[in-house]
Amino acid sequence: MLRRVALLAAVCSLAACADDPPAPEPVQTEIPEELKGVELPEVIAEDAGIGTPMEERTATIGLLNKRNNLSQDLELKPGEQRRVGDVIIRLRACERTAPWEMEKDEGAFVQVLVRERGSTSDFRRVFSGWLFKNKPSINVVEHPIYDVWVKSCAMEFPGEE
């Protein structure tokens, strides 16, 4: 009987430990009156000189056909697309981190369309999203035949030689 009471006490104490404390309530704050009417400046990157305009950037995209083990590099500017066999690669944007940032990376917003089997002109979008050179596992083009990855994004920042 004493063992049962000790076991019951241990179980009750462990159950009490599992309760998480309640989450704190968010604090509601007011915007000061002098800041409510302030218009925020709209700074456009091209006007501010913060890097190459999007239309002048060039991304190098790697394309691998897993059936025949052929890979090739496609150089595209944002807004361009290229068809290679049964696949179409579209580039929407490309970026790289500024030279003063600690973690360097390059990425591109890519769309991949693959021709449907038995069709001559029907393409199905199999991927649409950002691909990153140094973090390929964040987004992956999942297709049994084609693999697509970012190799570089050519752009410049002010003061960069």
C-alpha atoms as one frame of an Amber mdcrd trajectory, in Angstrom:
protein
   0.000   0.000   0.000   2.846   2.354   0.853   4.403   1.691  -2.563   1.148
   2.585  -4.315   0.898   5.858  -2.430   4.542   6.702  -3.258   3.990   5.811
  -6.922   0.810   7.893  -7.044   2.620  10.858  -5.482   5.475  10.574  -8.022
   3.045  10.410 -10.953   1.099  13.438  -9.664   4.283  15.476  -9.228   5.438
  14.616 -12.750   2.036  15.542 -14.160   2.253  18.913 -12.429   5.633  19.561
 -14.110   4.163  19.081 -17.578   1.917  22.145 -17.326   3.410  25.037 -19.268
   2.953  28.492 -17.825   0.436  30.621 -19.695   1.798  32.658 -22.587   2.152
  36.368 -21.866  -0.450  38.656 -23.379   0.754  41.016 -26.127   1.211  44.594
 -25.037  -0.893  47.081 -26.954   0.918  50.351 -27.585  -0.072  53.557 -29.300
   1.831  55.333 -32.044   2.772  58.799 -30.763   0.663  61.603 -32.249   3.693
  63.349 -33.786   4.550  60.196 -35.755   1.051  59.289 -36.966   1.022  61.823
 -39.797   4.643  61.370 -40.909   4.981  60.120 -44.463   7.677  57.498 -44.829
  10.038  58.135 -47.737   9.766  55.702 -50.588  13.289  54.778 -51.584  13.631
  52.845 -54.804  16.794  50.736 -54.933  17.814  52.015 -58.366  17.442  55.658
 -57.263  19.326  55.060 -54.036  22.191  53.350 -55.870  21.815  50.088 -53.942
  23.002  47.655 -56.542  22.472  46.726 -60.141  18.932  47.249 -61.480  17.060
  43.955 -61.837  16.937  44.038 -65.645  20.751  44.288 -65.826  21.470  41.289
 -63.594  22.387  37.889 -64.989  21.854  34.541 -63.300  23.629  31.337 -64.199
  21.303  28.386 -63.660  22.488  24.793 -63.759  20.237  22.222 -65.449  20.835
  18.472 -65.182  18.986  15.838 -67.191  19.234  12.748 -64.962  18.300  10.367
 -67.789  21.356  11.052 -69.912  23.539  12.746 -67.250  23.911  15.893 -69.350
  24.215  19.187 -67.535  24.415  22.672 -68.922  24.552  26.237 -67.704  21.855
  28.686 -68.731  22.549  32.416 -68.487  19.300  34.321 -68.085  18.259  37.844
 -67.231  15.138  38.405 -65.090  12.073  38.023 -67.295  13.788  35.637 -69.725
  13.012  31.973 -70.247  14.761  29.203 -72.133  13.503  25.854 -73.392  15.874
  22.908 -73.366  14.182  19.787 -74.701  11.141  19.065 -72.546  11.875  21.665
 -69.862  11.400  25.430 -69.716  13.367  27.494 -67.177  12.055  30.973 -66.340
  14.018  33.493 -64.296  11.969  36.094 -62.434  14.663  37.663 -60.202  18.170
  37.141 -58.918  19.885  38.537 -55.825  23.075  38.211 -53.860  23.979  39.473
 -50.452  25.791  42.774 -50.175  29.580  42.570 -49.756  29.389  43.926 -46.200
  26.988  41.212 -45.026  28.503  38.328 -43.104  26.709  35.352 -44.615  27.317
  35.385 -48.376  24.741  33.817 -50.647  23.206  34.124 -54.076  19.722  33.192
 -55.116  17.205  33.316 -57.909  13.447  33.104 -58.214  12.988  30.349 -60.778
  10.049  28.624 -62.398  10.458  25.177 -63.949   7.929  23.837 -66.441   8.095
  20.316 -67.878   6.285  19.017 -70.968   3.579  16.487 -70.205   4.155  12.963
 -71.508   2.500  12.322 -74.852   1.899  16.008 -75.458   3.582  18.343 -77.898
   2.779  21.659 -76.256   1.296  21.121 -72.769   3.726  22.145 -70.029   3.133
  21.678 -66.303   4.792  23.883 -63.686   6.751  21.610 -61.339   8.527  24.332
 -59.337   8.155  28.017 -58.582  10.256  29.623 -55.871  13.617  30.839 -54.645
  16.698  28.654 -55.061  19.855  29.503 -53.104  23.408  28.623 -54.076  24.761
  28.009 -50.561  21.557  26.540 -49.126  20.234  24.156 -51.753  18.179  22.211
 -49.207  15.897  25.169 -48.397  14.011  24.738 -51.660  14.479  21.777 -53.936
  13.205  21.113 -57.439  11.653  17.693 -56.943  11.461  16.062 -60.334  12.511
  12.549 -61.383  14.268  13.713 -64.568  15.459  17.300 -64.092  17.518  19.009
 -61.430  17.862  22.805 -61.374  20.134  24.907 -59.166  21.600  28.410 -58.938
  25.263  28.833 -59.772  25.562  32.632 -59.586  23.845  35.989 -59.786  25.951
  38.659 -61.462  25.269  42.074 -59.972  27.253  44.874 -58.367  26.936  47.120
 -55.342  28.188  50.721 -55.063  31.837  50.944 -54.061  32.520  47.389 -55.135
  35.480  46.929 -57.461
